[in-house]
């Protein structure tokens, strides 16, 4: 199994920046994807960004050009740098780890990101 520990959420003003981090531990396999999803009240959880072990990234259209996902494979840690934040970015952000060899999927506890003036 994999455990995910998130950090970095908080309150920020529109146009501001935050960086959230997620460290994975446990039964990590080399071929995997880590990423961030978010869920606003009353809405379904949606993809924000993902990154594979090889560095391939995928971003939601709504965050392209503003958010950057990165990872440190040695630390099994994924980061999401969020710039030019908008109120629409307000959500609980969940870290995700996916074993691409098998089918197992793990989630962090979620961290609240609130963008408000």
Buried (B, 14 or more C-beta within 10 A) or exposed (E): EBEBEBEBBEEBEEEBEBBBBBBBBEEBBEEBBBBBBBBEEEEEBEBBBBBBBEEEBEBBEBBEEBBBBBBEBEEBBBBBBBBEBEEEBBBBBBBBBBBEEEEBEBBBEBBEBBBEE
